[in-house]
Amino acid sequence: MKLTFWGAAQTVTGSLHMVEFGNRRVFMDCGLFQGRRSLARRLNAEFPADPGTVDAVLLSHAHIDHAGLLPKLYREGFRGPVYATDATRDLCASMLPDSAYIQEKDAAWVNRRERRKGADRIEPLYTGDDATGVLELFEPVEYEHPFRPFPELEVQYRDAGHILGSATMVLSIREGERTVKLGFTGDVGRDDRPILRDPQPMADCDVLICESTYGGKTHDPPDQARERLAEVVGETARRGGKVVIPAFAVGRTQELVYRLDQLTNEGRLPPIPMFVDSPLAVNVTEVFRRHPECYDEELRTYMESDEDPFGFSRLMYVRDVADSKKLNASRLPMVIISASGMAEAGRILHHLRNTVEDPRNTVMIVGYCAPHTLGRRIAERREQIKIFGEPFRLRAEVEVMNSYSAHADEPELVRFVSHLDPRRLKRIFLVHGDPERQTALAKALSAAGYGDVHAPERRETVEL
């Protein structure tokens, strides 16, 4: 029985872990590495095993760094089931074709640029047909209802509270006379967040693969973030500027819209227009509306007085490119929420290009941005940044609000793991985190009574 760490090993993006038992190979997640173009192309080029020999994928949630390589897996021969919650499947139905479109456009752009140098033509990682094909392989599963992909494997999903449909999982693997329980957190959400339920404790396990994104960090209280959002919008509007927010289309956008809806109903925002400029975010918000079974009690109560927490009179959802361009042409105060969250692709690049050099404007960073991404450079307040290869002076105000993150911070992660019996849990492998964050979380878990905590490297294989 072997476990191989492939993606999100000593880095944050590209979640992919492979467990082998008997003659079976199972992937936990199949995510896209996001970051510097040359590194991303290399890391996304290969899998830990021939895709045609992979028997199943257990998908924790729909974020592209967890699901975004599924079309490539299909392209290279995978035809097994992909197990996911209904909400995750519905989100992937929008997100994977969107990712394929970006892959195709990106390859076309590189080919046009490199053609002048006589370089070889590159192919996209995958196409829209690959995304459509892999979506046909999805098998829906329910929280807390164990299922058996194979006679020797039983899996139970529980609500991770990270994004709509997200799940932790415990795999009960039987090999000969032995049964090993392997836990995988996926990405753990936070208690007392709006919209979604709190993370459910996992069942006890022998080995745990645990995310570590915010090891050593403590988020500000949610109410403080809400207050600061109102202040930033008000201050920027008084300067006559725009608030531009790169935000992930899944989760972050909907939470921001919900908070803006609340603040508008309370009369605490200036009368300026607000826009969600992302066709993907528009589609994803419709998926949120279709899955009220995932809502927490706060949102259910709120909806007794406001039936649509994802829409209000001053908010407009933008699909058409021409309407998006009009936002850049306007010099009126407004709020623009646009994907992607790390500012690496999409319409947000056009909005940033048109706003970063004006000190009246504010760029609000509301989540983790990987190294070498434009979002990280803005969060670090670099004097000069590049957008579409052109240099720009960063003169706009920059507001970094990690309290909007959908990831648990260190105290929340330790509290989540503390539900597991330390006498049974013999090994913890930290993934989905930068090395310094993993070192900090390992110390905190050791102090909580968990002895063998290790951050594996890419390609590292361990016997279970």
N, C-alpha and C positions, 0 to 999 in steps of 0.2 A: 504494500500500500504506500504510494508515493504522492507527495505534494510538491508541485513546481511553481515557483513564483516567476511571473513573466512581466506583467505590467503593473504600474503603480508601486514598484519596488524601489524604495528610497527616493521616490518622487511622488507627485500628487496625481497626475492624470494617467489614463490608459489602463484602468483596472482589468486584470486578467490573471487568473490562477487556475492551474490544472491539477485535478486529483485523478490518480490512476489506481485501479483495484481490479484484481482478476484480469479479464481482457477488456475492461471498460476504461474509457477516457471521458472525463466530464470537465467542462470549463465552468468556472464561476465568474460571470461577467465576461464581456468581450469588448473592451472599451478602446476608444481612439486616444492616442497620446497627442496632447495639444501643447504647442510651444514653438521654439525656433524651427523654421521651415525645413532646413536640412536634417536636423535631428529627428523631427517628427516623421519625415519621409522614411528615414532609416528604421526607426523603431516600429513604425506601422507596417513595415514591409513583410514581416514574417511572423509565424505562429510557433508555439512550442511543440506542435505536432502537425502532421498532415491533416488538414481540415476534413478530408474524407474519412479519417479514422476516429474523429470525435463523435461520441455517441449522443451527447446532449449538452445543452447550455442551460445553466441556472442563472437567471438574470435578476439582479437585485433591484434595479430601477432604470429609468429611461434616459438619464443624463448621457450625453454623447461620450463622455470619458468612461462610461461603463457599458454602453451599448453600441457605440459608433463604429466598431469593426465587424459587427454582425453581417453587413452586406458583403464585405470582403471575404469573410469566412464562407458565405454562401457561394460567392464567385469562384472560390477555389475548391469547391466540392462538398461542403457540409450539407447534409440533408436530414439531420436529426431534429428532434423537438427542441424548441426554446421555451422554457417554462417561465412564466411571468404572470403577475396579477393582471386583471382586466384593465385597470387604469394604466398600467405600464404599457400594455399592448396598444391601447388607444393613443397614448402619447407617442410611442414609437412610430405609429402609422403616419404621424405628421413629421416627426423629427428625423427619421432615417431617410425618407425621400429628400428632405431639405438638406441634410448632410451630403447626400449624393450629388445634389445640384451644386453645392459648394465645391465638392471634389472635382466635378467636371469643369466648372468655371475656373478653378484654381489651376488645373492642368493646362487649360487653354491659354490662360494668361502667361504661365511660365513658358509654354511653347512659343508664343508670339515673341516674348522677350529674348529667349535663347536662340531663336531661329537665326537672328542676325549674327550670332557667334558660331553658327554651324554645329551646335550641340545636338545630341540625339533627342528625338521626340520622347516625351514621357506620357504615360497613360494615367488616367485617374485611378485612385485606389479602388473605386467601384463606381457603378452607374445607377441610375434610377431603376433599371430593370433588376439589378441585384437587390436593391432595397425592397422592391415589390416582392421578389422571390422569397426573401428570408421572412417577410411578414406572414407569408402563408404557413410557416413552420411553427408559429407561436401556439402554445398550449396554455389556456388560462388555469390559474390555481387560485385558491382562496387562502386568506390568512387563517392560521390555526387549524387547517384541515390537512393532515399529513397525506402525501401522495408518494407513489412508488414508480419512478421512471424505469426501474429494473427490479427484479426480485431481491437483489442483494443491496438495494439502496432505498431508504425512506427519507423524505425531506419534509421539513415543516417550515413554512414562511410565517413571520410575524411582522407587524407594522413597525417600520423603522422611523416613521415620523419625519423623514427627510424631505421628500417631495411626494406629490400625489402618486400612490401606488407603490412606494418604496418598501423594501422588505429586508429584514435580516433572515438568515436561514441556518438551520441545523441539519447536517447530513448524518444519518445513522448508516454507517457503511459496514457491511458484513463480508468478511473474507475468511473462509475456512471456519475455524471455531471462534474467531475474534470478531468483536463489533467495536468500532471506534466512532465516537460522536465528534464531528468536526463542525465548528461554528464559524460563520462568516457574517460580519456586521454590515457589509456593504457600507453605506454612509449613514451614520447615526444622526438623527435630527435633534431638536432641542425641546425641552419642556416649555409649556406656557407660550408657544408660538401661535399666532392666529392661523386660521383656516384648517390646519391639520391636527389630528390627534397626537398626543405625546407618544414617544417611542415605547413600545411594549418590551418588557424584559424578555431576554432569550431563555430557552431551556438550557439546563446544565449541559456542559460538553467537556470533552477531554482535551481538545486543542481548539484554539480560537485564532482566527484571522481578524484583526481589528484595525479599523481606520485610525489615523493619527494626525489629521490635517491641522488641528489647532492645539497639539500638545504644547504645554508651557504657556498657553494663552487663556485669558478670561474675557469673555464678551461683556460689553455693557448691557445693563438690563434692557429688555425690550421697550419699556415705557420711555426710557431715555432716548432711544433711537427715534421713537415716534415724535417726541418733542423736538429733537434736533432736525428732523425732516421738515417740520412746520417752520422752524426758524430759518433754515437754509432757503426754502422756497420764498419766504417773505423777504429776507434780506436781498436775495438776487433780484426779485421783482422790483424792489425799491431802487436798485441800481439800474434798472431797465434791461437786465440781462436774461439769459436763458439758463435753465438747469438741465443739463444733459446727463443722462444716467445710463451707462452701459449695464445691461441687466440680462441675466439668463432668461430665456423665453419660458422656461418651466420653473415655477415656484417663486423666484425673486420678483418677476414682473407682476404676478398676481398678488403677492403680498404688498408690494408698493402701491398697486392700484387700490387694494382694500384699505390701506392706511390713508391714502389720499381721499378716498370716498368718506371715511370717518371724519377726517379733518375738515372736509368740505361741508358735511352735514352739521358739524359743530361751528361753522362760520369762522374757522381759524386760518383760512388760506385767502390770499388776494384773488380777485376775480380775473384770473388769467387762464388761457386755454391750456389743456394738457393732452398729450398725445402718446399713444403706444404705437410706435412706428416699426412694426415687424410683422410680416404676414405669418411667420411661424408662431409668434406670441398670440396673435389673434386666434389662430387655429387651436393652440394649446389652451387658451382661456375657455374656448367652447368645450374642450374636454373636461376642464375643471367643473363647468356647469353641469356636465353629464354624470358627475360622480359625487353627489352629495353624501354618499355613504362613507366617504373619507373625511368629512368635515368634523371639526371638534365642536364642543358645546358652545364656545364663545361665538363662533360664526353662526351656528344654528339660532342662538338667541338674537344675534344682531339682525338676522334675516327676518325676524318677526316684525321689524319696523322698516327694513330695507330689503326688498325681495332680490335685488341684484347688487351684491357687494362688489362686483367687477365692472360696474358701469354707473356713471352719473352725468349730469347735463353738460359739464364743461370738459368731459373726457371724450376723445375721439380715437377710434382704432383706425390705423392707416394701412391699407393694402397696396394701393396704386402707387407706382413709382413717381408719377407726376405730382401727386399730392405730397409725397415725401420731399421732393425737390422744393416745393413751395415753402416748406418749413425752414429750409436753409436760406431762402431768399428773404424771408420775413425778418424784420429787426425788432419785432414786438416781444415783450417778455412772455415766456412760456416754459412748460416742462415737457421734455422729450425723453421717453423711455424707449430704448432700442437695443436689440441684440447685435453682437454677442456680449456676454458678461465680461470676457477678458479683452474685449475690443480688438479681436483678431480678424473678424470678417463681418460682412453685412452692412446694413445702412448706417450703423453707428459710426463707421469710419468717415462717412461723408459729413455727418453732423459734427464730429470732433474736428475735422479739417476746417469747418466753417466757424468754429467757436473758440478753439483753444487759445488763440492769440488776442482775444478781447478780455480785458480784466473785469468787465461787467458780468461775465458769464461764470457759471460754476459747473465743474465736472464732478459728479458724485460717484465714487467707487463703493459699491455695496456688497462686495463679496471677495472671495479669494481670487487672486490673479497669479498665474504661474510665472516663474522667471522667464525673462526674454519676451514676454507679451507686452503689447502696447499698454494694456491696463496696468501692469506692474510698473512700467516706466512713468505713467501718470501718477500712480499712487506714491511713487518715490519722489515725485515732484521734480523730475529732471528739467533742467533749463531748456533743453531742446529735445524734441521727439521727432520721429519720422512717421508719416502717414502716407501710404501709397508710394513709399520710397522718397518722398520729399521732406525736407526739414521744416519744422515749425517751432516757434518759440512758445513755450507753455506759460502763458500770462494769465489765463483764467484761474479763478480760485479752485482749489482741489479739496474736496471733503471726502475723507475715507471713513466709512461706517461699517466695520466688520460685524457689528451687532446684528446686521440684517442677514448674516450668513445662516444657511440652513444646516450647517455642520455644528455638532456639539463642540463646546470648548473643553479644555482639560478637566475641570471639575465635573462637568456633565458626562464626559467619557468615563472617568473613574467611577462615578456613581452608577453609570450604566453597567460597567463590567462587574461592579461589586455585587450585583444580583447573582453572579455565578459562584458556585462553591469552590473556594481556592484549594480545598483538599482533592477535588476531582480535576480541576483545570490545571494541567501540568505544564502546558506550553502556550505562550501567546506570541504570535507573529504580527508585528506592526507593519502596515502597508499604508498607501495613500497618504504620504506625508513626507516633507523634506527632512533630511537627516537630523537637523537641530531640533525639530519638533518631535521627532521620534525619540531622541535621547531624553528630552524632557518628560515625555509621557511614560517612557520605560521607568524612569526614576519614581514617578508618581504611582505607577502600578506596583512597583516593588515595595514602596512604602505602605501600600494598601494590602500587602500580603501575598502578592502574586510573584512567584520566584523566577521562572524561566521566561524572560521577555526578550525577544530578538527581532531586529529589523533586517529581513533577508534582502540579498542583492538580486538583481535581475538574473534569471536562469538558475538560481539556487534551487536545489532539490533536496528534500528531507524525507526520511522514512517515518511513517506514522506507526 
